[in-house]
Amino acid sequence: MSKVANFGKLLLINIIALLISILANSPSASKFDDGLVLVVALVLIGVYAVIESNTPIASRKPASWRWLKDGLQIGTVGFILGLGIHYSLKGQWMLGVTFLLLTPFPLPLPIIVRFINKFRQESKERLEPLLDKKIDSLAGNVVTKVEEIEFKSEYYQSLIYTCRDYQTQGLDKDRILKLEKVFVPLKIVSKEAVQVDSKMIQEVEKQIENPKEKQIWDFLATMEQNPAFRRMAVLGAPGSGKTTLLRYLTLTYATKQERKLHSQAPKLIPVLLYLKDVRQMIAEKQPPLADLITEQVKRQRKLQPLNPLPNWFAEKLSQKECLVMLDGLDEVADESQRQQVSRWVDEQMETYPDTPFILTSRPFGYQSARLQQGVTVLEVQPFKTKQVEQFIHSWYLQTEVMSRAGEEDLGVQEEAQQQADDLIRRITKSSPLAAMAVNPLLLTMIATVHRRGSALPGKRVELYKEICQVLLERRQRAKKFDESLTATQKQSVLQVLALALMQNNTREFTILDGVSLIQDKLSEVAGSAVNSHKFLKQIKDVSGLLVEKELGVYEFAHLSFQEYLAATETKETNQEKLLISNINNPWWNETIRLYAAQTNASNIIRTILALPTPSVEAMALAYDCLEEGLSVYPDVKQQLEARLETDLESSLD
């Protein structure tokens, strides 16, 4: 700006100041409050500042705008200077000094405003990308969190669908009971693996109260104080409720009820894997645990499959937020494959040392493929009397409710109470029944037979026989199966299938494999009247002895049924040598016991005693055959008892 222009501005300012000073002394001006005058001065400064801030580059505005801006600046300075002179001449020094100090403020204001605008523009250019990035990141986190919540909700709902039913092992397909309504908490106790009892039936006299018995929640709740409980192997006899326990844990966590069962229960994300279903993948690919879980979750639902978020399970495992449950190590039939699976589990435990793991197995299956990662071994305890009674009452009530389309009025409750009380009385009066009732699977079978009005058997093998008869006869009564086949004929066909599966070290078979295995026997008992494919489908659909675990893949409803039928087939076809050749194979132990219960067990026991150095497991099997065998020659019994006595004395020495 030129010197002439600046001089002109100063002249105008002084003229305006003189005029304001004169006007301020007029009588009419005395009406205005001094504070109001100060406010007006500040408003003028503010208005000028706003106009200046909106004029970053003067050349971009028309000349009239520049004249307005300059005029407002000159007028504001002159107005304030005039008031400062006025108040100073009147002796109002405070106001005079205030206005005089405000006088020069509008003059450097354009420079200040331009500096602020420039600083703001540069800051915007630098910070805007950072802010955009931060906002994008925040928005991304919000979206991810929403997706995580949605997936977790869908995953939990899928687990509820999978685990909400009490699996009756095909005993009653007409009524589906709710697991949460009939589940009786299992008692478990810490033990050495070699001390775990493998027998389904344990004598009633052994049912003494043990203060060391706890529920699984007690171990989970103290993991932080006792890290050894982060790795648990839950062992138990066939039918002791191991799988049901894991399903109940999964259901409880999926419904977020864990704190209702134990106030200190950790909040965890349940993961349930059936080792027999993933054994092949583990043996062939050795996948990381997170990848295996993700793959299994994707397969969990056929309709609307789940799509886990990338790395979600890996993150949750690393953050100690998962409870990994691995069911049925013993159901990996091939011993070398079972050991591969065991090593893989060890590796996953080492990878996630702070993540809790629970593995279940029958004792003999575990002893041949033990985990090495400092595992706490827990034994499932047989039911006590109170547990037996609780289960019977719950089972009968839910069975009656389901048979009456969900109706649960006083009449239904009364009927269930009467039936339950009658069964409890029968069990109490029968030592053999009481011995079997301590096993949850056998107790379910007893209740099923009782409800159908059949006579209750006194031995385990007879109970299996009765259950098979009940299930297979139902089909004929329902008029949905060829009446030319009796229950005995159907069972004879299933026996062939069961024995073949045992020899193949598997529970699973495709429909084509099943047809191939049974067609000769089916033709023998039924001629060409019954189609093999139709036979297997109807066994599944009506009796429930077979189940379709996934599309086109079948198995017996419980491994115990396969073992019983295989044992019966071995007896009827005089294949005892097959069992003798598998004495040291844990996969065959239960079949051997059930075989011994149907015939003379002397040859089995002799073979074990003739071994150069029989293992502890083999000697235990021999003793079980002595206890459960239909008969044993006296000299063989004496030899076994003498051997046991000698071994006991040696261990004491």
C-alpha positions in Angstrom: 0.0 0.0 0.0 1.4 3.5 -0.9 2.4 6.1 1.6 -0.3 8.5 0.2 -3.0 5.9 0.9 -1.7 5.3 4.4 -1.6 9.1 5.1 -5.1 9.4 3.8 -6.2 6.6 6.2 -4.6 8.3 9.2 -6.2 11.6 8.3 -9.6 10.1 8.0 -9.2 8.2 11.3 -8.2 11.5 13.1 -11.2 13.4 11.6 -13.6 10.6 12.7 -12.0 10.5 16.1 -12.4 14.3 16.5 -16.1 14.1 15.4 -16.8 11.2 17.8 -15.1 13.1 20.7 -17.3 16.2 20.0 -20.5 14.1 19.6 -19.7 12.2 22.8 -19.8 15.5 24.8 -23.3 16.4 23.4 -26.3 16.1 25.8 -27.9 13.4 23.7 -24.9 11.2 23.9 -25.0 11.2 27.7 -28.0 8.9 27.6 -25.9 6.0 26.4 -24.4 3.7 29.1 -20.6 3.5 29.1 -20.7 -0.3 29.1 -23.0 -0.3 26.1 -20.5 1.9 24.2 -17.7 -0.5 25.0 -19.8 -3.4 23.7 -20.5 -1.5 20.5 -16.7 -0.9 20.0 -16.0 -4.6 20.5 -18.8 -5.6 18.1 -17.3 -3.3 15.5 -13.9 -5.0 16.0 -15.6 -8.4 15.7 -17.5 -7.6 12.6 -14.3 -6.3 11.0 -12.4 -9.5 12.0 -15.1 -11.6 10.4 -15.0 -9.6 7.1 -11.2 -9.8 7.1 -11.2 -13.5 7.8 -13.4 -14.0 4.7 -11.0 -12.1 2.5 -7.9 -14.2 2.4 -6.7 -12.7 -0.9 -8.1 -9.2 -1.6 -7.6 -9.4 -5.3 -10.2 -12.1 -5.5 -12.9 -9.7 -4.2 -14.5 -6.8 -6.2 -13.4 -3.2 -5.5 -16.6 -2.4 -3.6 -15.8 -5.2 -1.1 -12.3 -3.7 -0.6 -13.8 -0.2 -0.1 -16.3 -1.6 2.5 -13.5 -3.4 4.3 -11.2 -0.4 4.4 -14.1 1.9 5.4 -15.0 -0.3 8.3 -11.4 -0.4 9.5 -11.0 3.4 9.3 -14.4 3.9 11.0 -13.8 1.4 13.7 -10.4 2.9 14.6 -11.6 6.4 14.5 -14.7 5.6 16.6 -12.6 3.9 19.3 -9.9 6.6 19.3 -12.5 9.3 19.6 -14.1 7.6 22.6 -10.6 7.2 24.2 -10.0 11.0 23.8 -13.4 11.7 25.1 -13.2 9.7 28.3 -9.6 10.8 29.0 -10.6 14.5 28.8 -13.5 13.8 31.2 -11.1 12.2 33.7 -12.6 8.7 33.3 -9.1 7.3 33.0 -10.1 3.6 33.2 -12.4 3.8 30.2 -10.1 6.2 28.4 -7.1 3.9 28.7 -9.2 0.9 27.7 -10.4 2.5 24.5 -6.9 3.9 23.7 -5.5 0.4 24.0 -8.2 -1.0 21.7 -7.5 1.7 19.1 -4.6 0.1 17.3 -6.1 -3.4 17.4 -8.0 -3.3 14.1 -4.8 -2.0 12.3 -2.7 -5.2 12.4 -5.8 -7.4 12.3 -5.5 -8.1 8.5 -2.0 -9.4 9.1 -3.1 -11.5 12.1 -6.0 -12.9 10.2 -3.9 -13.7 7.1 -1.4 -15.5 9.4 -4.2 -17.5 11.1 -5.8 -18.4 7.7 -2.4 -19.5 6.3 -1.7 -21.6 9.5 -5.1 -23.1 9.3 -4.8 -24.0 5.7 -1.4 -25.6 6.1 -2.6 -27.4 9.2 -5.6 -28.7 7.3 -3.4 -29.9 4.5 -1.2 -31.8 6.9 -3.8 -33.0 9.4 -6.7 -33.8 7.1 -5.2 -37.0 5.6 -4.3 -38.1 9.2 -7.8 -37.4 10.4 -9.3 -39.1 7.4 -7.1 -42.1 8.1 -8.0 -42.1 11.8 -11.7 -41.8 11.0 -11.4 -44.6 8.4 -9.6 -46.8 11.0 -12.2 -46.0 13.6 -15.0 -46.8 11.2 -13.3 -50.0 10.2 -13.0 -51.1 13.8 -16.7 -50.4 14.4 -17.6 -52.4 11.3 -15.3 -55.3 12.4 -16.8 -55.2 15.9 -20.3 -55.4 14.5 -19.3 -58.2 12.2 -17.7 -60.0 15.1 -20.8 -59.7 17.3 -23.0 -60.9 14.4 -20.7 -63.9 13.7 -20.4 -64.8 17.4 -24.1 -64.7 17.8 -24.6 -67.0 14.8 -21.9 -69.3 15.9 -23.4 -69.7 19.4 -26.9 -70.3 17.9 -25.4 -73.0 15.7 -23.9 -74.6 18.8 -27.2 -74.5 20.5 -28.9 -76.2 17.6 -26.2 -78.9 17.7 -26.0 -79.6 21.4 -29.5 -78.8 22.8 -30.8 -82.4 22.5 -30.1 -85.3 24.8 -28.6 -88.0 22.7 -30.4 -91.2 23.5 -28.1 -93.2 21.3 -31.1 -94.2 19.1 -33.0 -95.6 22.1 -36.1 -93.5 21.4 -36.5 -91.6 18.1 -40.1 -90.6 18.9 -39.2 -88.3 21.7 -36.3 -85.8 21.7 -35.4 -84.7 25.2 -33.8 -81.4 26.0 -30.3 -81.9 27.3 -30.5 -79.1 29.9 -33.6 -80.8 31.4 -32.2 -84.2 31.9 -28.5 -83.7 32.4 -27.2 -84.8 35.8 -23.8 -83.2 36.7 -21.0 -85.7 36.6 -18.6 -86.1 39.4 -14.9 -86.4 38.5 -11.8 -86.9 40.4 -8.1 -86.5 39.7 -6.3 -89.8 39.1 -3.3 -91.4 37.5 -4.3 -92.7 34.0 -3.4 -96.3 34.9 -5.8 -96.2 37.9 -8.8 -95.2 35.9 -11.5 -98.0 35.9 -12.5 -99.1 32.4 -15.5 -101.2 33.4 -19.0 -100.0 32.6 -20.4 -101.8 35.7 -18.9 -101.1 39.1 -20.1 -102.7 42.3 -22.5 -100.7 44.4 -20.4 -101.3 47.5 -17.7 -99.1 46.0 -20.0 -96.1 45.9 -18.6 -94.3 49.0 -18.6 -90.6 49.2 -15.3 -89.1 48.1 -14.5 -85.5 49.2 -12.1 -85.2 46.3 -14.9 -85.6 43.8 -15.7 -82.4 42.0 -17.6 -81.1 39.0 -15.9 -79.9 35.9 -16.7 -76.3 36.8 -14.6 -76.6 39.9 -11.6 -77.3 37.8 -12.3 -74.7 35.2 -12.9 -72.0 37.9 -9.4 -72.6 39.4 -7.4 -72.6 36.2 -5.7 -69.2 37.0 -4.6 -70.4 40.4 -3.7 -73.9 39.1 -2.5 -73.8 35.5 -2.4 -77.6 35.4 -6.2 -77.6 35.1 -5.8 -75.8 31.7 -5.0 -79.2 30.2 -7.5 -81.9 31.3 -8.0 -85.5 30.0 -11.4 -86.7 31.1 -11.3 -90.5 31.1 -14.2 -92.8 31.7 -15.8 -96.2 30.9 -18.0 -96.6 27.9 -21.3 -94.8 28.4 -20.1 -92.9 31.4 -21.2 -89.6 29.9 -18.0 -88.1 28.5 -19.4 -86.8 25.3 -22.6 -85.7 27.0 -20.5 -83.7 29.4 -18.7 -81.8 26.6 -22.0 -81.2 24.8 -23.5 -79.8 28.0 -20.4 -77.5 28.5 -20.8 -76.3 25.0 -24.5 -75.6 25.4 -24.0 -73.9 28.7 -21.4 -71.5 27.3 -23.4 -70.9 24.1 -26.4 -69.9 26.2 -24.1 -67.9 28.5 -25.3 -69.7 31.6 -21.9 -70.7 33.0 -22.0 -68.2 35.9 -25.4 -69.6 37.0 -23.7 -73.0 37.5 -20.5 -71.7 39.1 -20.0 -68.1 40.2 -16.3 -68.3 39.3 -16.6 -70.0 36.0 -14.4 -68.3 33.4 -16.2 -66.7 30.4 -14.9 -68.6 27.4 -15.9 -69.3 23.8 -16.7 -73.0 23.4 -15.1 -75.1 20.7 -16.2 -78.7 20.4 -14.4 -81.1 18.0 -15.0 -84.8 17.6 -11.7 -86.4 16.9 -13.1 -89.3 14.9 -14.4 -86.7 12.4 -11.2 -84.8 12.1 -8.6 -87.6 12.5 -8.0 -88.0 8.7 -7.4 -84.3 8.3 -5.0 -84.2 11.3 -3.1 -87.3 10.1 -2.7 -86.0 6.5 -2.3 -82.3 6.9 -1.4 -81.5 10.5 -3.4 -78.3 10.3 -3.0 -75.5 12.9 -5.8 -75.7 15.5 -7.3 -72.4 14.4 -7.5 -73.5 10.7 -9.1 -76.8 11.7 -11.7 -75.1 13.9 -12.5 -72.6 11.1 -13.0 -75.4 8.6 -15.2 -77.4 11.0 -17.3 -74.4 11.8 -17.9 -73.8 8.1 -19.2 -77.3 7.9 -21.4 -77.0 10.9 -24.5 -75.9 9.0 -25.7 -77.1 5.6 -28.3 -74.3 5.4 -26.8 -70.9 5.7 -23.3 -72.0 6.4 -21.3 -70.0 8.8 -18.5 -67.9 7.5 -16.0 -67.2 10.3 -14.1 -63.9 10.2 -10.5 -64.2 9.0 -8.1 -65.2 11.8 -10.9 -64.8 14.3 -10.4 -68.2 16.0 -6.6 -67.7 15.9 -6.9 -64.4 17.7 -9.3 -65.8 20.3 -7.1 -68.8 21.0 -4.1 -66.5 21.4 -6.1 -64.2 23.7 -7.0 -67.2 26.0 -10.7 -66.8 25.2 -11.5 -70.3 24.0 -12.3 -73.5 25.7 -11.1 -76.3 23.3 -13.0 -79.6 23.8 -11.7 -82.7 21.9 -14.0 -85.6 22.2 -13.2 -89.3 21.8 -9.5 -90.0 21.4 -10.3 -93.7 21.8 -12.7 -93.5 18.8 -9.7 -93.0 16.5 -9.5 -96.8 16.1 -6.2 -97.2 14.3 -3.5 -97.0 17.0 -0.8 -95.3 14.9 -3.3 -92.7 13.7 -4.5 -92.3 17.3 -0.9 -91.6 18.3 -0.6 -89.1 15.5 -3.7 -87.3 16.7 -2.3 -87.3 20.3 1.0 -85.7 19.1 -1.0 -83.1 17.2 -3.0 -82.3 20.3 0.3 -81.9 22.3 1.5 -79.5 19.7 -1.6 -77.4 19.9 -1.4 -77.3 23.7 2.2 -76.1 23.4 1.2 -73.4 20.8 -1.5 -72.1 23.1 -0.2 -72.8 26.6 -2.7 -70.5 28.3 -5.8 -71.8 26.4 -7.8 -74.5 28.3 -8.2 -77.9 26.7 -10.4 -80.8 27.6 -9.9 -84.2 25.9 -12.1 -87.2 26.5 -11.3 -90.9 26.0 -11.9 -94.4 27.3 -9.0 -95.4 29.5 -7.3 -97.9 27.2 -7.5 -95.7 24.2 -5.8 -92.9 26.1 -3.1 -95.1 27.6 -1.8 -96.1 24.2 -1.6 -92.5 23.0 -1.1 -90.4 26.1 -0.7 -86.6 26.0 2.7 -85.3 27.1 1.9 -81.7 27.9 1.5 -81.9 31.7 -2.1 -83.1 31.5 -4.3 -83.4 34.5 -6.1 -86.8 34.2 -9.7 -86.9 35.6 -11.9 -89.9 36.0 -15.6 -89.8 35.5 -17.2 -91.3 38.6 -20.1 -93.7 38.4 -23.5 -92.3 39.5 -24.3 -92.2 43.1 -27.8 -93.1 44.3 -28.9 -89.5 44.3 -27.7 -89.0 40.8 -29.5 -92.1 39.6 -32.8 -90.9 41.2 -32.3 -87.4 39.8 -31.8 -88.7 36.3 -34.7 -91.1 36.4 -37.1 -88.4 37.6 -35.9 -85.9 35.1 -35.9 -88.5 32.3 -39.4 -89.7 33.0 -40.8 -86.2 33.3 -39.3 -85.0 30.0 -40.3 -88.2 28.3 -43.9 -87.8 29.4 -43.9 -84.1 28.5 -42.6 -84.8 25.0 -45.0 -87.7 24.5 -47.9 -85.3 25.2 -46.8 -82.6 22.8 -45.0 -80.5 25.4 -47.9 -80.5 27.9 -46.6 -80.3 31.5 -49.6 -80.1 33.8 -50.1 -81.8 37.2 -51.5 -85.0 35.6 -48.3 -85.4 33.5 -46.1 -84.7 36.5 -48.1 -87.3 38.5 -47.7 -90.0 35.9 -44.0 -89.3 35.5 -43.5 -89.4 39.3 -45.3 -92.8 39.6 -43.3 -94.3 36.7 -40.0 -93.0 38.1 -40.7 -94.2 41.6 -41.6 -97.7 40.3 -38.3 -97.9 38.4 -36.3 -96.7 41.4 -37.9 -99.4 43.6 -37.0 -102.1 41.0 -33.4 -100.9 40.8 -33.1 -100.7 44.6 -34.3 -104.3 45.0 -32.0 -105.7 42.3 -28.3 -105.7 42.9 -27.5 -106.4 39.2 -29.7 -103.5 38.1 -28.2 -101.2 40.7 -24.8 -102.1 39.5 -25.7 -101.2 35.9 -27.6 -98.1 36.8 -24.4 -96.3 37.9 -23.6 -96.0 34.2 -25.5 -93.2 32.4 -25.9 -95.1 29.1 -27.0 -98.3 30.8 -29.3 -96.3 33.0 -30.9 -94.7 29.9 -31.3 -98.2 28.4 -32.9 -99.5 31.7 -35.4 -96.6 31.7 -36.2 -97.2 28.1 -36.9 -100.9 28.6 -38.9 -100.1 31.8 -41.1 -97.5 30.1 -42.0 -100.0 27.3 -43.2 -102.5 29.9 -40.5 -105.1 29.2 -38.9 -107.2 31.9 -35.7 -105.7 33.3 -32.6 -107.9 32.7 -30.0 -108.6 35.3 -26.8 -108.5 33.2 -25.3 -105.9 30.9 -25.1 -108.2 27.9 -28.7 -109.1 28.4 -29.6 -105.5 28.6 -28.0 -104.8 25.2 -29.9 -107.8 23.8 -33.2 -106.5 25.2 -32.6 -103.0 23.9 -31.7 -104.3 20.4 -34.9 -106.4 20.4 -37.0 -103.5 21.5 -35.6 -101.1 18.9 -35.7 -103.6 16.0 -39.3 -104.8 16.9 -40.6 -101.2 16.9 -40.1 -101.1 13.1 -42.2 -104.2 12.5 -45.0 -102.8 14.8 -44.9 -99.5 13.0 -45.6 -101.4 9.7 -42.8 -99.5 8.0 -40.6 -102.5 7.4 -40.8 -105.8 5.6 -42.6 -108.0 8.1 -40.8 -111.1 6.7 -37.8 -110.1 8.8 -37.9 -110.7 12.5 -36.0 -108.7 15.0 -33.5 -111.6 15.3 -33.0 -111.7 11.6 -32.3 -107.9 11.4 -29.9 -108.2 14.3 -28.0 -111.0 12.6 -27.4 -108.7 9.6 -26.3 -105.8 11.8 -23.9 -108.2 13.6 -22.1 -108.9 10.4 -21.8 -105.1 9.8 -20.6 -104.5 13.3 -17.9 -107.1 13.2 -16.7 -105.9 9.8 -16.4 -102.3 11.2 -14.4 -103.5 14.2 -12.0 -105.4 11.8 -11.7 -102.2 9.7 -10.9 -100.1 12.9 -13.7 -97.7 12.2 -17.2 -96.7 13.2 -18.1 -95.0 10.0 -19.2 -96.4 6.7 -20.8 -95.1 3.5 -24.1 -96.5 2.3 -22.2 -98.3 -0.5 -19.7 -99.8 1.9 -22.6 -100.9 4.1 -24.5 -102.5 1.3 -21.3 -104.4 0.3 -20.8 -105.7 3.8 -24.3 -106.9 4.5 -25.6 -108.1 1.2 -24.6 -111.7 1.5 -26.0 -112.0 5.0 -29.2 -110.2 4.1 -29.7 -112.4 1.1 -29.2 -115.4 3.4 -31.9 -114.4 5.8 -34.3 -112.6 3.4 -33.5 -113.8 -0.1 -34.1 -111.1 -2.7 -37.1 -109.7 -0.9 -35.2 -106.9 0.9 -33.0 -104.4 -0.8 -29.7 -103.8 1.2 -29.8 -100.0 0.7 -33.4 -99.9 1.8 -32.6 -102.1 4.8 -29.9 -99.7 6.1 -32.0 -96.6 5.5 -34.9 -98.1 7.4 -32.8 -99.3 10.3 -31.7 -95.6 10.6 -35.1 -94.1 10.1 -37.1 -96.3 12.4 -35.1 -98.1 15.0 -32.3 -95.6 15.4 -29.6 -98.2 15.9 -27.8 -96.5 12.9 -27.4 -92.8 12.5 -26.4 -90.7 9.6 -23.6 -88.5 11.0 -23.2 -86.6 7.8 -24.6 -86.9 4.3 -24.1 -90.5 3.1 -21.9 -91.5 6.1 -23.4 -93.8 8.8 -22.4 -95.3 12.1 -24.0 -97.1 15.0 -25.7 -94.8 17.5 -23.2 -95.6 20.1 -19.9 -97.5 19.9 -21.2 -99.9 22.6 -23.9 -101.2 20.2 -21.3 -101.9 17.6 -19.1 -103.7 20.2 -22.0 -105.8 21.5 -23.2 -106.9 18.1 -19.6 -107.7 17.0 -19.2 -109.8 20.2 -22.4 -111.6 19.5 -21.4 -112.3 15.9 -18.0 -113.6 17.0 -19.7 -116.0 19.4 -22.3 -117.2 17.0 -19.7 -117.8 14.2 -17.0 -119.3 16.5 -14.4 -116.6 15.7 -12.8 -116.5 19.1 -9.3 -116.6 17.5 -10.1 -113.2 16.0 -10.5 -111.8 19.6 -7.5 -113.6 20.9 -5.3 -112.1 18.1 -6.5 -108.6 19.3 -6.0 -109.1 23.0 -3.3 -106.3 23.1 -5.4 -103.9 20.9 -7.4 -101.5 23.1 -9.9 -101.1 20.2 -11.2 -104.6 20.9 -11.2 -104.6 24.7 -14.9 -103.9 25.2 -15.9 -106.4 22.4 -13.8 -109.1 24.2 -15.6 -108.4 27.5 -19.0 -108.6 25.9 -18.0 -111.8 24.2 -16.8 -113.3 27.5 -20.2 -112.4 29.0 -21.9 -114.7 26.5 -19.7 -117.7 26.6 -16.9 -119.5 28.4 -14.0 -117.0 28.8 -11.3 -119.5 29.7 -9.4 -119.4 26.4 -9.2 -115.6 26.5 -7.8 -115.7 30.0 -5.4 -118.6 29.2 -4.0 -116.6 26.3 -3.3 -113.6 28.4 -1.6 -115.7 31.1 0.6 -117.3 28.5 2.0 -114.0 27.3 5.7 -113.7 28.2 5.2 -110.3 29.9 1.5 -109.4 29.9 0.8 -105.7 30.3 -1.2 -104.2 33.1 -4.0 -103.6 30.6 -4.0 -107.2 29.5 -4.1 -108.5 33.0 -7.0 -106.1 33.8 -8.8 -107.5 30.8 -8.3 -111.0 32.0 -9.7 -110.1 35.4 -12.7 -108.4 33.8 -13.4 -111.5 31.7 -13.3 -113.5 34.9 -15.8 -111.2 36.6 -18.2 -110.8 33.6 -17.6 -114.1 31.9 -20.6 -116.4 31.5 -18.3 -119.2 32.8 -14.6 -119.9 33.5 -13.0 -123.3 34.1 -11.9 -123.6 37.8 -8.3 -124.3 36.9 -8.1 -121.2 34.8 -9.7 -119.2 37.5 -7.1 -120.5 40.0 -4.2 -119.7 37.7 -5.4 -116.1 37.2 -6.0 -115.5 40.9 -2.6 -116.9 41.7 -1.0 -114.7 39.1 -2.8 -111.7 40.4 -1.7 -112.5 44.0 2.0 -113.0 42.8 1.9 -109.7 40.9 0.5 -107.9 44.0 3.2 -109.3 46.2 5.9 -108.3 43.7 4.5 -104.7 43.6 4.6 -104.5 47.4 8.2 -105.7 47.5 
